């Protein structure tokens, strides 16, 4: 799953360079102290976007969550539409607040 996500272009800026599977930092996706969210809650992000969403100071917490959510939705849709979503991994519900 993580390799499939990282094989996509960045779903935030479109870069095809140094793309990573960026896990959600939201507790509703299973994130906890020293625990990463489940792999179905990953977004394809380049290193720059991944840093900005995880630790950057340019965006508020809500803006970072919304940016990750938009990238996650695009990641899931891209893998589903290309028939690459792995069997046995649940497809998360996709919804963007607001």
C-alpha positions, 0 to 999 in steps of 0.5 A: 500500500505504501509503495503504491501511494508513493508511486503517485505524483504529489496529490497537493502540488503535482510534483513527481519528485520524492513522493511519500506516503504521508499518514494522517495525524488525526486521532479519528484515523487511529493516530496516537502517541507513537502510533501511526494511523492505519495505512489506508489513511495515507496521502501521496505527498512530496517531501515539501508538502509532507513537511508543510502539512506535518510541521510547517508554520505557514498553515493553521492546524485546521488548514493542515488537516484540510490540505491532508484530507484533500490530498488523501481523497485524491490519492484514494480516488487515483488508486481506485480509478486505476484499479490499484487499490489493494484487495484486503485493505478497506476503502476509507469513507471520503468526505471533506468538511465545509 
